[in-house]
Amino acid sequence: MVWIKRLLMSLVAVLAVAALGGMLLPREYHVERHIQITAAPHKVFALVAEPAQWKRWTVWNRRDPAMAISYFGPASGAGAGWEWRSTSQGDGRMTLTQVEPPVRVRYDLYFPDWDDTTQGELRFEPRDGGTRVSWLMDGRMGANPLMRWMGLLMDRLVGPDFEAGLNQLKPLAEAS
C-alpha cells in the first residue's frame, strides 16, 4: 500500500514539474527551411501563388493519394485557397493572405481538429543566378503549459516536411 502512495505522489510531482517547466517555455514556435533553385523568382513564385499547384510539390498529398481537395476563391493570389480532408493527414484549410509577386506568398493554415491557425510564408530572393526560397511558419501554443512542450518539437515535426516539399519544388521550377 505504501508503494502505491509513493507512486501516486511521484506521478503528481512529475506532472507538477512538467506544468511549471512548461510555463517557462515560449508560447510561440518558428520553423524555417531554405533551398537554392536554379530558376528565376517568377518561375518559382508561379508554383506557389496558385493553390492547385501545391499538390505537385508538397509531401502531404503524396502521403495520402486519396486526400479530398477542394479549391475556393480566385485561382491564384490573395484569397485563393484550398481545403482538404484526409484520414491520415487530418483536415485543414489554407488561405493565401498576402501575395507580392515575385517576392513572397503568405498564408494562414487552419486545422479544425485543433481549432488552431498558423501563419506561413514562402519568400523568393534572387541569388547566385537563381532563387533562394525560404519557407517559414510561426505558430502559438497558447497558455497551456503542457502544450508548450509540443512547441519544442515543431521544428522536428514540420521541418522535414518543408525540406521534402522544397526538394520537390526545385525540379518543377527548374524544368519550367
N, C-alpha and C positions, 0 to 999 in steps of 0.2 A: 504494500500500500504506500509506503514511503517513497518508493521509486516512481510511482505514478505521480505523486505530488511534485517530486523533483523534475520529472519530465515536463509536466504542465507549466511549472514555474520557469523552466529553461525555454520552453516554447514562447511563453509570454515575453520573456526577456529578449529573445531573438526578434520577435515582432516589434517590440518597442524600439530596439536599436535600429531596425530597418526603417521604421517610420520616422524616427528622429533624424537618422542619417539622410533619408530622402528629403527632409525639409531643407537640408543644406545644399542639395543638388540644384542645378539650374532648372528653371521652368521651361526653357527653350532648348531646341536642338538644331543643328545645322549639318547638312550633308552636301558635299561638293565633289565633283569629278570633272576631269578635263580630257580632251583629246585634240590632237592636231590633225586636220583634214586637208588634203591637197585639192581644194576646190574653193572657189570664190564664196564669200559670205552669203551672197544672194542665192546660190545653189543649195547651200545647207539650210538656210532660212526657209526656203520653199518646202522642205520636207518636215518642218516643224510647225509652221504657221497654219497648216491645214490639218485638222484633227484626223481626217481619213488616212493621212499618210503615216500616222503614228503606228498603226498596226503593221507596217512594213519593217519597222526597226526596233520597237520596244520588245522586251522579253516577256511581258505579261501575257500577250496574246499567244506566244509560242508555247507557253506552259499549259494553256487551255485553248486548244483549237475550237472547242465548242462554245467559247465565250460569246454571249449575245451582245451585240454592239448596236447602238442607235446614235445618230448624229442629230444635232439641233443647232439652230442659229444659222448664220452665214457659213459658207463653205470654208472660209479662212478669215483670219483677223480677229479682233476683239469681239467677244460674244459667241464665237464659234466654240463648239464643244462636242463631247461625246459621253455617253453613259454605257456602262457595261454591267452584265450580270454573269457571275461565274461561281460555280460550286467550289473550285479550288483557289481562285484568286480573290474572292469576295466581290462585292458590288461597289460601284463607285461612279463618280461623275467628275469630269474635268472640264473647266470653262476657261478659255483664253481671256485674260483680263486686260492685258496691255501688250500691244504689238507694235514694235518700232522697226520697220524694215530697213536694212537687214542687220539690225543691231541686237535686238532681244525679243523674246516671247515670254511673257509672264502668265501664269495660270493659277487657278485655285483648284485644289483636288479635294473632293468631299467623299468621305466614307460613311454611309448611313449606319453601318453596323457599330461604328464607334462614335457616331454623331460628331465627327471631327473634320475640320478643314485645315489643310496645309497649303502653303504657298510655294510655288516652284518657279524657276526661271531658267531659260537657256539663253546664253549670251554668245554672240558671234563676233570675234575680234580678228581683223586681218593681221596675219603674222606669217613671216617666212614664206611668202608666196602662196599661202593658203589661208586657212581659218582655224583659229583656236576656239573650240567650242567648250563652254563651261556649263555644266548642269548643276543647279543648286536647288536645295529645298530647305525651308525653315518651317518649324512647327512648334507647338506649345504642348507641354504635358499637363498643364493646369496646376491646381493647388494640391492634388492628391500626391502625398509624398511617395507612395508606393509606385505610382505611375512614372514618377521622375526617374526611378531606376531603369525603366524601359527606355527613357530618353538616352541613357548611356549606350544603349545597344543600337540605336537608329543608324549610325554610320555603318556598322557591320551588317545590319539587316537590309538597308536600302542601297548603300554604296555599290555593292556588286551588281545590282540590277541596273544602276546608272551606267556602270562601266560596260556591261554587256550591251545595253541599248546604244551607247555611243560607238561601240565596236561594230554594231550592225548599221548604224547611220553612216559611218565612214565610207564603206564601199558603195553605198547607194548614192551618196553625194559626189563621190569621185567618178562614178560612171555616168552621171547626168551631164 
